[in-house]
Amino acid sequence: MIVLRSPRFKKAYKKLDEKIKKQFKQKFNLFQKNPRYPSLRIKKVEKHRNIFEASITKSYRWTFEFIKGGVKLRVIGTHDILKNP
């Protein structure tokens, strides 16, 4: 699977606490094995046809879009990122 990271994702990821980074890596590994894994709680972002969100914790999310052969990670952070995915 091709994994692209937007500049916005890279910048936001650097600012995360190490604990959240570790949890993201675990969740992303699950995502790569099975994007429909229940604990990811993946759903479309409202008003955005091709953008999805996935859960890291109750407070933290990441957004992404499927691309040919993989996925593009758009942004990561608290639930507020959904205001501008």
Contacts in CASP RR format, 6 or more apart in sequence:
PFRMAT RR
TARGET T0000
AUTHOR 0000-0000-0000
METHOD contacts of the structure
MODEL  1
MIVLRSPRFKKAYKKLDEKIKKQFKQKFNLFQKNPRYPSLRIKKVEKHRN
IFEASITKSYRWTFEFIKGGVKLRVIGTHDILKNP
1 32 0 8 1.000
1 69 0 8 1.000
1 70 0 8 1.000
1 71 0 8 1.000
2 67 0 8 1.000
2 69 0 8 1.000
2 70 0 8 1.000
2 71 0 8 1.000
3 70 0 8 1.000
3 71 0 8 1.000
3 73 0 8 1.000
4 67 0 8 1.000
4 70 0 8 1.000
4 71 0 8 1.000
4 72 0 8 1.000
4 73 0 8 1.000
5 13 0 8 1.000
5 72 0 8 1.000
5 73 0 8 1.000
6 72 0 8 1.000
6 73 0 8 1.000
6 74 0 8 1.000
6 75 0 8 1.000
8 74 0 8 1.000
8 75 0 8 1.000
9 62 0 8 1.000
9 73 0 8 1.000
9 74 0 8 1.000
9 75 0 8 1.000
9 76 0 8 1.000
12 75 0 8 1.000
12 76 0 8 1.000
12 77 0 8 1.000
12 81 0 8 1.000
13 21 0 8 1.000
13 24 0 8 1.000
13 76 0 8 1.000
16 24 0 8 1.000
16 76 0 8 1.000
16 77 0 8 1.000
20 56 0 8 1.000
20 57 0 8 1.000
20 60 0 8 1.000
20 77 0 8 1.000
23 56 0 8 1.000
23 57 0 8 1.000
23 60 0 8 1.000
24 56 0 8 1.000
24 60 0 8 1.000
24 62 0 8 1.000
24 76 0 8 1.000
27 39 0 8 1.000
27 40 0 8 1.000
27 54 0 8 1.000
27 55 0 8 1.000
27 56 0 8 1.000
28 62 0 8 1.000
30 37 0 8 1.000
30 39 0 8 1.000
30 40 0 8 1.000
31 37 0 8 1.000
31 40 0 8 1.000
31 42 0 8 1.000
31 54 0 8 1.000
31 71 0 8 1.000
35 42 0 8 1.000
36 42 0 8 1.000
39 55 0 8 1.000
40 54 0 8 1.000
40 55 0 8 1.000
41 54 0 8 1.000
41 55 0 8 1.000
42 52 0 8 1.000
42 53 0 8 1.000
42 54 0 8 1.000
43 52 0 8 1.000
43 53 0 8 1.000
44 51 0 8 1.000
44 52 0 8 1.000
44 53 0 8 1.000
45 51 0 8 1.000
45 52 0 8 1.000
45 53 0 8 1.000
45 63 0 8 1.000
45 82 0 8 1.000
45 85 0 8 1.000
48 85 0 8 1.000
50 65 0 8 1.000
50 66 0 8 1.000
51 63 0 8 1.000
51 64 0 8 1.000
51 65 0 8 1.000
51 74 0 8 1.000
51 85 0 8 1.000
52 63 0 8 1.000
52 64 0 8 1.000
52 65 0 8 1.000
52 66 0 8 1.000
53 61 0 8 1.000
53 62 0 8 1.000
53 63 0 8 1.000
53 64 0 8 1.000
53 82 0 8 1.000
53 85 0 8 1.000
54 61 0 8 1.000
54 62 0 8 1.000
54 63 0 8 1.000
54 64 0 8 1.000
55 61 0 8 1.000
56 62 0 8 1.000
56 76 0 8 1.000
56 77 0 8 1.000
59 78 0 8 1.000
59 79 0 8 1.000
60 76 0 8 1.000
60 77 0 8 1.000
60 78 0 8 1.000
60 79 0 8 1.000
61 76 0 8 1.000
61 77 0 8 1.000
61 78 0 8 1.000
61 79 0 8 1.000
61 81 0 8 1.000
61 82 0 8 1.000
62 73 0 8 1.000
62 74 0 8 1.000
62 75 0 8 1.000
62 76 0 8 1.000
62 77 0 8 1.000
62 81 0 8 1.000
63 73 0 8 1.000
63 74 0 8 1.000
63 75 0 8 1.000
63 76 0 8 1.000
63 81 0 8 1.000
63 82 0 8 1.000
63 85 0 8 1.000
64 71 0 8 1.000
64 72 0 8 1.000
64 73 0 8 1.000
64 74 0 8 1.000
65 71 0 8 1.000
65 72 0 8 1.000
65 74 0 8 1.000
66 72 0 8 1.000
74 85 0 8 1.000
75 81 0 8 1.000
75 84 0 8 1.000
75 85 0 8 1.000
END
